[in-house]
Amino acid sequence: MSSEQPQSPTAQGLDPLALAYTASLDVDRRLYNYDIQQSITHARMLAKQGIISQEDAQAIVAGLEEVRSEIEADAFPWRQELEDVHMNIEARLREKIGEAAGRVHTARSRNDQVVTGLRLYVKDAINDAVTALKDLRLVLLHLAEANQSTIMPGYTHLQRAQPLLLAHHLLAYFEMFSRDAERFLDCYKRADVLPLGSAALAGAAYPLDREFVARELGFARVSENSMDAVADRDFVVEYEATAAICMMHVSRLAEEIVLWASSEFGFVQLDLAFATGSSIMPQKRNPDVAELARGKAGRVFGNLISILTTLKGLPLAYNRDLQEDKAGLFDTVDTLLSTLHVFGAMLPTLRFDAPRLRQAAEGGYALATDLADYLARKGLPFRDAHAAVIALVAYAQEQNKEFSELTLEEYQRFSPLFEDDVLGLDIEGALAARDVPGGTAPRRVAEALRKARERLEAER
């Protein structure tokens, strides 16, 4: 066995400060399995095409499997001076099998090698996100089903607007996260392209079977342009953009949990497993998980802006700036998945105060729109009905009365179209009136819950 070590051409003769500055090992070592996976396939293809011998290919494959076992056993001798995960693996392979290790790099460059590993990683990250989103949507569906008859106030401008069912509110987030899953699946199509074979930028000067490599590595197709293949990172941008939209949705839900858990709202109680106490105030139950998710959304947004800024000024093809594509991506993947998982665990522990939710829904003159609709159905133009109810609300506020406390005579001060049946207008009637597809009527919400479950069951 040879004791020679391959040295990265870019690392030869570098000042120690420059070497430390340009090394990426601490970031990209998590790609080890993808690097080994593609090197094994590449070696087999080279032997199949007669570019290297079968004996060398077998030695390379066996050596790389040993290297993988060492890394997984935390027994691998990582060397910072070798810059990155790729050179570390190749150096260790040479220690194990000698000069045959150098043949694994035939017909490829680190340019196409790096981006191939990154595409494999992003594909797995997308699958993980889709799975986590399905789990979270199932949790939301269970929570909505458990609160199918719970009435709450709906809000616009954070002001009480109209009554609705809590299940309807929760299903709004089910829809948001469903679109997020669709975006990730769409993103997968563009990540699912094999760059290997593009070499440094012009393509490899060997009779490669790129379709064989694509099939073995699970790519749907090979890249069409070698320059684009090594310089492209828009699949990273697309993943991070989709993750940013998803984290925005999580942050909106987090904000509502923070509000609902406050004493001012008192709609929900947090489980102690997902809340913390104050260091000096014993009565506090702080919604730290929700607050952190709200804060971490900003981190994910920042990672998206970072990769966009990195890419916007790069001429073709490869530039070392592209080394900066991984740290933000890895942070986004970790942040998104951990957030989806913790929300999936936290949401089932929420305890909603149904009486308080109903009381809030009945207050604040929430049936004002229904009164305007009442007058409109009696023939009054809606704009005039709206104006009449504005005056009615102002009167009720002056008298410190809710609608249910007004007499028919008081109603008729504002429109002679009010009749005895207005006194029977209640919150259940207001809900039942919203009997349109997508509305909050109990019948429609029950239908939406059924369809949501069918959609989840239909997803692979």
DRENTIVO-975586 format. One record per residue (C-alpha): residue number from 1; chain; residue in three letters; x, y, z. Coordinates in steps of 0.02 Angstrom, whole numbers, plus 50000, padded with zeros to 5 digits. Layout:
ATOM/NUM/A/ALA/X/Y/Z
...
# end
This chain:
ATOM/1/A/MET/50000/50000/50000
ATOM/2/A/SER/50060/50174/49961
ATOM/3/A/SER/50082/50308/50092
ATOM/4/A/GLU/50064/50447/49963
ATOM/5/A/GLN/49926/50570/49995
ATOM/6/A/PRO/49832/50663/49859
ATOM/7/A/GLN/49838/50849/49885
ATOM/8/A/SER/49709/50967/49819
ATOM/9/A/PRO/49782/51073/49679
ATOM/10/A/THR/49702/51225/49757
ATOM/11/A/ALA/49785/51190/49925
ATOM/12/A/GLN/49965/51171/49865
ATOM/13/A/GLY/50079/51303/49941
ATOM/14/A/LEU/49941/51397/50028
ATOM/15/A/ASP/49979/51505/50177
ATOM/16/A/PRO/49906/51421/50334
ATOM/17/A/LEU/49785/51565/50355
ATOM/18/A/ALA/49728/51548/50175
ATOM/19/A/LEU/49709/51359/50194
ATOM/20/A/ALA/49604/51380/50350
ATOM/21/A/TYR/49500/51513/50263
ATOM/22/A/THR/49466/51410/50107
ATOM/23/A/ALA/49437/51240/50191
ATOM/24/A/SER/49258/51179/50195
ATOM/25/A/LEU/49278/51014/50286
ATOM/26/A/ASP/49184/51068/50442
ATOM/27/A/VAL/49033/51107/50334
ATOM/28/A/ASP/49033/50978/50194
ATOM/29/A/ARG/49085/50821/50291
ATOM/30/A/ARG/48901/50782/50314
ATOM/31/A/LEU/48898/50743/50127
ATOM/32/A/TYR/49015/50593/50150
ATOM/33/A/ASN/48885/50460/50109
ATOM/34/A/TYR/48831/50548/49949
ATOM/35/A/ASP/49013/50567/49896
ATOM/36/A/ILE/49049/50383/49926
ATOM/37/A/GLN/48888/50330/49841
ATOM/38/A/GLN/48927/50425/49681
ATOM/39/A/SER/49111/50371/49681
ATOM/40/A/ILE/49060/50188/49691
ATOM/41/A/THR/48940/50209/49545
ATOM/42/A/HIS/49065/50310/49446
ATOM/43/A/ALA/49200/50176/49469
ATOM/44/A/ARG/49081/50039/49413
ATOM/45/A/MET/49034/50139/49260
ATOM/46/A/LEU/49217/50171/49217
ATOM/47/A/ALA/49251/49983/49224
ATOM/48/A/LYS/49094/49943/49124
ATOM/49/A/GLN/49154/50062/48988
ATOM/50/A/GLY/49331/49991/48989
ATOM/51/A/ILE/49406/50154/49051
ATOM/52/A/ILE/49481/50070/49206
ATOM/53/A/SER/49504/49886/49244
ATOM/54/A/GLN/49375/49781/49335
ATOM/55/A/GLU/49508/49742/49466
ATOM/56/A/ASP/49537/49925/49503
ATOM/57/A/ALA/49350/49958/49510
ATOM/58/A/GLN/49324/49815/49632
ATOM/59/A/ALA/49467/49879/49742
ATOM/60/A/ILE/49394/50055/49738
ATOM/61/A/VAL/49220/49995/49785
ATOM/62/A/ALA/49284/49885/49927
ATOM/63/A/GLY/49396/50024/49991
ATOM/64/A/LEU/49257/50153/49988
ATOM/65/A/GLU/49142/50036/50085
ATOM/66/A/GLU/49279/50022/50217
ATOM/67/A/VAL/49295/50211/50222
ATOM/68/A/ARG/49107/50228/50245
ATOM/69/A/SER/49112/50103/50390
ATOM/70/A/GLU/49251/50204/50472
ATOM/71/A/ILE/49154/50366/50459
ATOM/72/A/GLU/48995/50288/50526
ATOM/73/A/ALA/49094/50214/50672
ATOM/74/A/ASP/49169/50387/50706
ATOM/75/A/ALA/49342/50314/50675
ATOM/76/A/PHE/49388/50411/50519
ATOM/77/A/PRO/49547/50519/50527
ATOM/78/A/TRP/49482/50684/50461
ATOM/79/A/ARG/49622/50800/50403
ATOM/80/A/GLN/49587/50985/50392
ATOM/81/A/GLU/49734/51016/50273
ATOM/82/A/LEU/49643/50913/50140
ATOM/83/A/GLU/49513/51050/50130
ATOM/84/A/ASP/49351/50955/50104
ATOM/85/A/VAL/49259/50791/50123
ATOM/86/A/HIS/49299/50735/49946
ATOM/87/A/MET/49488/50746/49962
ATOM/88/A/ASN/49482/50668/50135
ATOM/89/A/ILE/49391/50516/50070
ATOM/90/A/GLU/49506/50498/49920
ATOM/91/A/ALA/49660/50514/50030
ATOM/92/A/ARG/49597/50380/50147
ATOM/93/A/LEU/49554/50269/49999
ATOM/94/A/ARG/49734/50285/49938
ATOM/95/A/GLU/49798/50231/50109
ATOM/96/A/LYS/49691/50076/50095
ATOM/97/A/ILE/49712/50021/49913
ATOM/98/A/GLY/49861/50115/49845
ATOM/99/A/GLU/49875/50197/49674
ATOM/100/A/ALA/49712/50123/49609
ATOM/101/A/ALA/49626/50254/49717
ATOM/102/A/GLY/49685/50388/49598
ATOM/103/A/ARG/49585/50310/49457
ATOM/104/A/VAL/49419/50348/49540
ATOM/105/A/HIS/49440/50529/49486
ATOM/106/A/THR/49457/50483/49303
ATOM/107/A/ALA/49333/50578/49192
ATOM/108/A/ARG/49269/50691/49329
ATOM/109/A/SER/49312/50854/49414
ATOM/110/A/ARG/49277/50909/49590
ATOM/111/A/ASN/49159/51031/49507
ATOM/112/A/ASP/49036/50898/49446
ATOM/113/A/GLN/49078/50785/49594
ATOM/114/A/VAL/49028/50916/49723
ATOM/115/A/VAL/48865/50966/49640
ATOM/116/A/THR/48815/50784/49615
ATOM/117/A/GLY/48831/50752/49801
ATOM/118/A/LEU/48735/50910/49839
ATOM/119/A/ARG/48593/50862/49723
ATOM/120/A/LEU/48580/50691/49805
ATOM/121/A/TYR/48574/50778/49974
ATOM/122/A/VAL/48439/50901/49921
ATOM/123/A/LYS/48331/50761/49850
ATOM/124/A/ASP/48336/50672/50017
ATOM/125/A/ALA/48303/50836/50109
ATOM/126/A/ILE/48150/50865/50001
ATOM/127/A/ASN/48083/50691/50039
ATOM/128/A/ASP/48112/50721/50225
ATOM/129/A/ALA/48019/50887/50217
ATOM/130/A/VAL/47871/50810/50124
ATOM/131/A/THR/47861/50670/50253
ATOM/132/A/ALA/47870/50792/50399
ATOM/133/A/LEU/47735/50900/50319
ATOM/134/A/LYS/47621/50751/50297
ATOM/135/A/ASP/47645/50705/50480
ATOM/136/A/LEU/47608/50885/50532
ATOM/137/A/ARG/47452/50893/50424
ATOM/138/A/LEU/47389/50732/50501
ATOM/139/A/VAL/47413/50808/50675
ATOM/140/A/LEU/47317/50964/50620
ATOM/141/A/LEU/47179/50855/50549
ATOM/142/A/HIS/47162/50759/50714
ATOM/143/A/LEU/47158/50923/50810
ATOM/144/A/ALA/47025/50993/50693
ATOM/145/A/GLU/46920/50835/50707
ATOM/146/A/ALA/46929/50845/50896
ATOM/147/A/ASN/46867/51026/50890
ATOM/148/A/GLN/46739/51008/50752
ATOM/149/A/SER/46601/51090/50853
ATOM/150/A/THR/46707/51218/50946
ATOM/151/A/ILE/46654/51395/50902
ATOM/152/A/MET/46780/51537/50902
ATOM/153/A/PRO/46793/51715/50840
ATOM/154/A/GLY/46872/51744/50672
ATOM/155/A/TYR/46982/51898/50654
ATOM/156/A/THR/47031/52027/50527
ATOM/157/A/HIS/47154/52163/50576
ATOM/158/A/LEU/47165/52066/50741
ATOM/159/A/GLN/46990/52129/50778
ATOM/160/A/ARG/46845/52009/50807
ATOM/161/A/ALA/46756/51990/50642
ATOM/162/A/GLN/46638/51842/50623
ATOM/163/A/PRO/46611/51677/50714
ATOM/164/A/LEU/46681/51519/50640
ATOM/165/A/LEU/46726/51343/50690
ATOM/166/A/LEU/46897/51309/50765
ATOM/167/A/ALA/46911/51161/50647
ATOM/168/A/HIS/46890/51280/50500
ATOM/169/A/HIS/47030/51389/50567
ATOM/170/A/LEU/47148/51241/50590
ATOM/171/A/LEU/47108/51175/50416
ATOM/172/A/ALA/47171/51340/50345
ATOM/173/A/TYR/47345/51287/50402
ATOM/174/A/PHE/47315/51113/50332
ATOM/175/A/GLU/47292/51197/50162
ATOM/176/A/MET/47449/51303/50182
ATOM/177/A/PHE/47556/51154/50226
ATOM/178/A/SER/47479/51054/50083
ATOM/179/A/ARG/47538/51187/49960
ATOM/180/A/ASP/47710/51183/50041
ATOM/181/A/ALA/47720/50996/50011
ATOM/182/A/GLU/47668/51023/49830
ATOM/183/A/ARG/47805/51154/49809
ATOM/184/A/PHE/47936/51035/49878
ATOM/185/A/LEU/47880/50897/49760
ATOM/186/A/ASP/47890/51018/49615
ATOM/187/A/CYS/48063/51073/49670
ATOM/188/A/TYR/48115/50889/49670
ATOM/189/A/LYS/48090/50879/49482
ATOM/190/A/ARG/48226/51008/49451
ATOM/191/A/ALA/48345/50937/49582
ATOM/192/A/ASP/48329/50765/49502
ATOM/193/A/VAL/48461/50794/49367
ATOM/194/A/LEU/48632/50710/49360
ATOM/195/A/PRO/48780/50830/49335
ATOM/196/A/LEU/48917/50696/49344
ATOM/197/A/GLY/49003/50682/49177
ATOM/198/A/SER/49011/50870/49152
ATOM/199/A/ALA/49189/50871/49224
ATOM/200/A/ALA/49259/51045/49257
ATOM/201/A/LEU/49146/51137/49134
ATOM/202/A/ALA/49163/51065/48957
ATOM/203/A/GLY/49116/50883/48982
ATOM/204/A/ALA/49228/50731/49002
ATOM/205/A/ALA/49342/50667/48863
ATOM/206/A/TYR/49295/50484/48891
ATOM/207/A/PRO/49156/50371/48826
ATOM/208/A/LEU/49049/50385/48982
ATOM/209/A/ASP/48881/50302/49008
ATOM/210/A/ARG/48796/50444/49100
ATOM/211/A/GLU/48625/50362/49088
ATOM/212/A/PHE/48694/50211/49183
ATOM/213/A/VAL/48757/50324/49321
ATOM/214/A/ALA/48591/50417/49327
ATOM/215/A/ARG/48493/50255/49345
ATOM/216/A/GLU/48609/50187/49480
ATOM/217/A/LEU/48604/50348/49581
ATOM/218/A/GLY/48417/50370/49558
ATOM/219/A/PHE/48418/50525/49447
ATOM/220/A/ALA/48277/50547/49322
ATOM/221/A/ARG/48388/50621/49186
ATOM/222/A/VAL/48561/50687/49146
ATOM/223/A/SER/48606/50870/49128
ATOM/224/A/GLU/48595/50946/48954
ATOM/225/A/ASN/48734/51075/48968
ATOM/226/A/SER/48899/51044/49057
ATOM/227/A/MET/48929/51226/49101
ATOM/228/A/ASP/48757/51247/49176
ATOM/229/A/ALA/48775/51082/49269
ATOM/230/A/VAL/48929/51133/49368
ATOM/231/A/ALA/48879/51315/49394
ATOM/232/A/ASP/48695/51289/49433
ATOM/233/A/ARG/48633/51306/49610
ATOM/234/A/ASP/48457/51362/49577
ATOM/235/A/PHE/48396/51195/49646
ATOM/236/A/VAL/48471/51253/49812
ATOM/237/A/VAL/48384/51421/49793
ATOM/238/A/GLU/48220/51334/49755
ATOM/239/A/TYR/48233/51221/49907
ATOM/240/A/GLU/48274/51368/50020
ATOM/241/A/ALA/48134/51474/49945
ATOM/242/A/THR/48009/51334/49974
ATOM/243/A/ALA/48074/51309/50150
ATOM/244/A/ALA/48059/51497/50181
ATOM/245/A/ILE/47876/51496/50127
ATOM/246/A/CYS/47844/51345/50238
ATOM/247/A/MET/47929/51428/50387
ATOM/248/A/MET/47824/51584/50355
ATOM/249/A/HIS/47668/51476/50372
ATOM/250/A/VAL/47736/51396/50531
ATOM/251/A/SER/47776/51568/50599
ATOM/252/A/ARG/47597/51627/50571
ATOM/253/A/LEU/47532/51476/50668
ATOM/254/A/ALA/47663/51509/50802
ATOM/255/A/GLU/47606/51689/50818
ATOM/256/A/GLU/47426/51634/50844
ATOM/257/A/ILE/47479/51509/50977
ATOM/258/A/VAL/47575/51647/51065
ATOM/259/A/LEU/47423/51760/51061
ATOM/260/A/TRP/47297/51626/51107
ATOM/261/A/ALA/47402/51568/51256
ATOM/262/A/SER/47410/51743/51329
ATOM/263/A/SER/47299/51795/51474
ATOM/264/A/GLU/47218/51925/51362
ATOM/265/A/PHE/47151/51789/51247
ATOM/266/A/GLY/47154/51635/51357
ATOM/267/A/PHE/47098/51523/51214
ATOM/268/A/VAL/47225/51385/51238
ATOM/269/A/GLN/47335/51312/51373
ATOM/270/A/LEU/47509/51251/51331
ATOM/271/A/ASP/47574/51087/51396
ATOM/272/A/LEU/47721/51108/51515
ATOM/273/A/ALA/47823/50995/51401
ATOM/274/A/PHE/47822/51136/51271
ATOM/275/A/ALA/47825/51291/51380
ATOM/276/A/THR/47945/51363/51507
ATOM/277/A/GLY/47927/51458/51668
ATOM/278/A/SER/48001/51625/51713
ATOM/279/A/SER/48161/51639/51814
ATOM/280/A/ILE/48073/51756/51937
ATOM/281/A/MET/47885/51745/51902
ATOM/282/A/PRO/47815/51576/51958
ATOM/283/A/GLN/47647/51599/51871
ATOM/284/A/LYS/47719/51613/51695
ATOM/285/A/ARG/47700/51479/51561
ATOM/286/A/ASN/47797/51550/51414
ATOM/287/A/PRO/47766/51488/51236
ATOM/288/A/ASP/47952/51468/51198
ATOM/289/A/VAL/47934/51337/51062
ATOM/290/A/ALA/47813/51445/50963
ATOM/291/A/GLU/47920/51600/50991
ATOM/292/A/LEU/48078/51513/50934
ATOM/293/A/ALA/47992/51449/50777
ATOM/294/A/ARG/47938/51627/50741
ATOM/295/A/GLY/48118/51684/50764
ATOM/296/A/LYS/48197/51542/50666
ATOM/297/A/ALA/48091/51589/50515
ATOM/298/A/GLY/48201/51743/50500
ATOM/299/A/ARG/48357/51634/50494
ATOM/300/A/VAL/48286/51534/50351
ATOM/301/A/PHE/48239/51693/50258
ATOM/302/A/GLY/48418/51754/50283
ATOM/303/A/ASN/48491/51594/50210
ATOM/304/A/LEU/48384/51618/50054
ATOM/305/A/ILE/48444/51797/50031
ATOM/306/A/SER/48624/51738/50058
ATOM/307/A/ILE/48624/51608/49918
ATOM/308/A/LEU/48535/51727/49800
ATOM/309/A/THR/48666/51859/49835
ATOM/310/A/THR/48807/51734/49809
ATOM/311/A/LEU/48741/51680/49640
ATOM/312/A/LYS/48686/51846/49567
ATOM/313/A/GLY/48857/51906/49507
ATOM/314/A/LEU/48944/51744/49456
ATOM/315/A/PRO/49006/51723/49277
ATOM/316/A/LEU/49003/51547/49205
ATOM/317/A/ALA/49058/51421/49247
ATOM/318/A/TYR/49125/51370/49420
ATOM/319/A/ASN/49185/51499/49546
ATOM/320/A/ARG/49245/51466/49723
ATOM/321/A/ASP/49103/51574/49787
ATOM/322/A/LEU/48994/51420/49760
ATOM/323/A/GLN/49077/51339/49911
ATOM/324/A/GLU/48961/51453/50011
ATOM/325/A/ASP/48809/51359/49947
ATOM/326/A/LYS/48808/51228/50086
ATOM/327/A/ALA/48814/51308/50259
ATOM/328/A/GLY/48652/51404/50235
ATOM/329/A/LEU/48569/51256/50150
ATOM/330/A/PHE/48615/51136/50291
ATOM/331/A/ASP/48555/51262/50420
ATOM/332/A/THR/48390/51283/50328
ATOM/333/A/VAL/48364/51095/50315
ATOM/334/A/ASP/48401/51070/50500
ATOM/335/A/THR/48294/51218/50553
ATOM/336/A/LEU/48145/51171/50446
ATOM/337/A/LEU/48142/50987/50493
ATOM/338/A/SER/48166/51017/50679
ATOM/339/A/THR/48029/51148/50677
ATOM/340/A/LEU/47905/51035/50586
ATOM/341/A/HIS/47944/50892/50704
ATOM/342/A/VAL/47925/50993/50864
ATOM/343/A/PHE/47761/51069/50804
ATOM/344/A/GLY/47700/50896/50762
ATOM/345/A/ALA/47735/50847/50942
ATOM/346/A/MET/47668/51007/51021
ATOM/347/A/LEU/47502/51031/50931
ATOM/348/A/PRO/47416/50875/51001
ATOM/349/A/THR/47452/50938/51178
ATOM/350/A/LEU/47358/51103/51155
ATOM/351/A/ARG/47204/51117/51265
ATOM/352/A/PHE/47074/51237/51197
ATOM/353/A/ASP/46952/51325/51315
ATOM/354/A/ALA/46790/51299/51217
ATOM/355/A/PRO/46677/51404/51332
ATOM/356/A/ARG/46796/51551/51325
ATOM/357/A/LEU/46813/51535/51136
ATOM/358/A/ARG/46624/51537/51118
ATOM/359/A/GLN/46606/51685/51235
ATOM/360/A/ALA/46731/51781/51132
ATOM/361/A/ALA/46641/51733/50972
ATOM/362/A/GLU/46476/51799/51041
ATOM/363/A/GLY/46551/51963/51099
ATOM/364/A/GLY/46612/52112/51001
ATOM/365/A/TYR/46452/52122/50896
ATOM/366/A/ALA/46513/51976/50790
ATOM/367/A/LEU/46340/51953/50713
ATOM/368/A/ALA/46341/52126/50635
ATOM/369/A/THR/46372/52057/50461
ATOM/370/A/ASP/46229/51934/50485
ATOM/371/A/LEU/46114/52080/50529
ATOM/372/A/ALA/46166/52171/50371
ATOM/373/A/ASP/46133/52012/50272
ATOM/374/A/TYR/45963/51998/50358
ATOM/375/A/LEU/45913/52170/50297
ATOM/376/A/ALA/45983/52136/50123
ATOM/377/A/ARG/45877/51979/50111
ATOM/378/A/LYS/45726/52087/50156
ATOM/379/A/GLY/45762/52193/50001
ATOM/380/A/LEU/45870/52335/50069
ATOM/381/A/PRO/46025/52367/49962
ATOM/382/A/PHE/46175/52295/50054
ATOM/383/A/ARG/46265/52462/50066
ATOM/384/A/ASP/46112/52538/50151
ATOM/385/A/ALA/46095/52385/50262
ATOM/386/A/HIS/46278/52402/50308
ATOM/387/A/ALA/46253/52585/50357
ATOM/388/A/ALA/46101/52543/50461
ATOM/389/A/VAL/46195/52411/50559
ATOM/390/A/ILE/46341/52531/50588
ATOM/391/A/ALA/46218/52648/50672
ATOM/392/A/LEU/46141/52502/50768
ATOM/393/A/VAL/46312/52448/50833
ATOM/394/A/ALA/46352/52626/50889
ATOM/395/A/TYR/46185/52632/50982
ATOM/396/A/ALA/46215/52463/51066
ATOM/397/A/GLN/46388/52518/51121
ATOM/398/A/GLU/46316/52679/51195
ATOM/399/A/GLN/46186/52577/51290
ATOM/400/A/ASN/46317/52450/51342
ATOM/401/A/LYS/46210/52311/51270
ATOM/402/A/GLU/46247/52158/51164
ATOM/403/A/PHE/46134/52122/51015
ATOM/404/A/SER/46044/51987/51115
ATOM/405/A/GLU/45992/52118/51244
ATOM/406/A/LEU/45908/52235/51119
ATOM/407/A/THR/45719/52239/51099
ATOM/408/A/LEU/45628/52234/50933
ATOM/409/A/GLU/45582/52417/50956
ATOM/410/A/GLU/45765/52461/50973
ATOM/411/A/TYR/45806/52365/50814
ATOM/412/A/GLN/45667/52452/50720
ATOM/413/A/ARG/45738/52623/50761
ATOM/414/A/PHE/45869/52584/50628
ATOM/415/A/SER/45761/52493/50501
ATOM/416/A/PRO/45576/52452/50492
ATOM/417/A/LEU/45627/52290/50403
ATOM/418/A/PHE/45679/52212/50568
ATOM/419/A/GLU/45545/52090/50626
ATOM/420/A/ASP/45522/51969/50770
ATOM/421/A/ASP/45634/51838/50690
ATOM/422/A/VAL/45786/51951/50714
ATOM/423/A/LEU/45777/51913/50900
ATOM/424/A/GLY/45812/51731/50860
ATOM/425/A/LEU/45973/51767/50767
ATOM/426/A/ASP/46113/51674/50855
ATOM/427/A/ILE/46289/51611/50828
ATOM/428/A/GLU/46236/51438/50768
ATOM/429/A/GLY/46126/51519/50635
ATOM/430/A/ALA/46270/51630/50581
ATOM/431/A/LEU/46382/51478/50559
ATOM/432/A/ALA/46250/51377/50468
ATOM/433/A/ALA/46221/51521/50347
ATOM/434/A/ARG/46399/51506/50279
ATOM/435/A/ASP/46348/51350/50186
ATOM/436/A/VAL/46456/51370/50030
ATOM/437/A/PRO/46603/51265/49973
ATOM/438/A/GLY/46750/51318/50080
ATOM/439/A/GLY/46637/51401/50209
ATOM/440/A/THR/46630/51378/50397
ATOM/441/A/ALA/46456/51300/50406
ATOM/442/A/PRO/46464/51140/50508
ATOM/443/A/ARG/46409/51037/50358
ATOM/444/A/ARG/46546/51111/50250
ATOM/445/A/VAL/46679/51090/50384
ATOM/446/A/ALA/46631/50907/50406
ATOM/447/A/GLU/46648/50887/50218
ATOM/448/A/ALA/46817/50974/50219
ATOM/449/A/LEU/46880/50860/50358
ATOM/450/A/ARG/46829/50708/50259
ATOM/451/A/LYS/46913/50771/50100
ATOM/452/A/ALA/47072/50816/50197
ATOM/453/A/ARG/47085/50640/50263
ATOM/454/A/GLU/47057/50568/50090
ATOM/455/A/ARG/47194/50678/50020
ATOM/456/A/LEU/47318/50620/50151
ATOM/457/A/GLU/47274/50439/50123
ATOM/458/A/ALA/47295/50460/49936
ATOM/459/A/GLU/47471/50530/49952
ATOM/460/A/ARG/47612/50409/49934
# end
